[in-house]
Amino acid sequence: MSSFAIAEPPAEPVDYAGQLRLNMASETVKVEVTVKTFIDGDTTHFYVPESVSENGILKARYLAINTPEVTGKIEPYGKKAAAFTKEKLSGAVSIIIESDTATWNFDSTGDRRLVWVWYKTEPDGEYRNLNLEILQNGLCIANSTANNRYGSTCNAALNQARALKLNVHSGQRDPDFYYGDAVELTIKELRTNPALYNGVKVAFNGIVTMNNANSVYVESYDAETGLYFGMSVYYGYGLSGTGLKILSVGNEVRIVGTLQYYEAGGTWQVSGLTYRMMKPNDPGNIQKLSEGHTPSWIVTSPETFVGQVTIDCGNETKCFDYAAMAMGTTIEMHGLTVVDGYSTLDEDSSSHGALTLTCDANGVTVYIRTIPLNGPDGQLVTPDAFVGQTLDVKGIVDYYNGQYQIKVFKLDHLTLQH
């Protein structure tokens, strides 16, 4: 019988993760670590000694397993696998990572190390192998499962999970996954691969940070890159009552709509939102997940804003304009000297009185665009209030007239330095 054949369920399931023993005297390299960031079920960033990694951080990809995705296109059982890994390591008193050989080996991205993860929950307890524990709980599919130093045990754990029909092998729906007609993904995935989803109905989670002109801005944090990703969501005039309350600033929401390129603004946005009050759990509905959140207001230097960033996009690493990836997110920037400015003068435009300010910071040019702002006297604020001044700004990263910019919605988000 093939090692991948599905056998009859065992009378007593074997705890392979507990049976396998960590041999500290073997030729493999090992180091005790602590968790920096949980990414998903099979990827964790650990703090390590500088002798292992110069920056003191090791990005670990677990050997022998491939858990369902939660960082790009969301897959069934991905959230459960990620939660399982976080629960086990959060309760550990000691964590050791081990390479499969006498050296630390990279995965195909060249950025992550392939490791076995061992943990124990009591000071005098035995270490458990987390890779095996994920396998035996059916929270992953095979990934070179037999081609490693623990291959036979890994195969046995995988076959047992299949025989017991656990989780990804169950043939049952994941209760934490929305089985609608929308593609479940992250805002990061939308930002890094927008053309793949042009005209596609998508669903993602994020925090509502701003509401203006029948649109909201939604942002979410990506632990793997350490960046926030955002999206403009146009709700138009099709929502009322509960639907509009769901989109209140500070709410964590699940957005369901169609991604489209907004030609007039030169940006991507999601539109076509619906809410059916009689079917609140309809996977096609927008959903409120939690409340009481605040915008990130990431302090960003002008040099970073006009620079570039490299992002792992699954099968390849891509280089992007930083501002393009930060579109729709909330940022804060300090020490901008306003060298020029003008107002939108078209009295028939909803943007009548909006300001565009050209700023300089040590030779770096940054553009600020505002909605029409009224001063304490009720009059429209003009560029004269800022030209020649140095200010701090808080706003949303946006794109206008061929330039990335910081879009400001409140007068008190433009603070003059004295």
ABEGO torsion letter per residue (X at the ends): XBAABBBBBBABBBBAAAABBBBAABABBBBBBBBABBABAABBBBBBBAAABAAGBBBBBBBGBBBBBAABBBBBGAAAAAAAAAAAAAABABBBBBBABABBBBBAAGABBBBBBBBBABAABBBBBAAAAAAAAGABBBBGAABBAAAAAAAAAAAAAAAAGBEAAAGBBBAABBBBABBBBBAAAAAABAAAABGBBBBBBBBBABBBGGBBBBBBBBAAAGBBBBBBBBAEAABBEAAAAAABBGBBBBBBBBBBBBAAAGBBBBBGBBBBAABAABAABBBBABBGBBBAGBBBBAAAAABBBBBBAGABBBBBBAAAAABGBBBBBBGBBBABBBBBABAABAABGBBBBBBBBGGBBBBBBBBBBBBAAGBBBBAAAABGBBBBBBBBBBBBGGBBBBBBABAAABBBBX
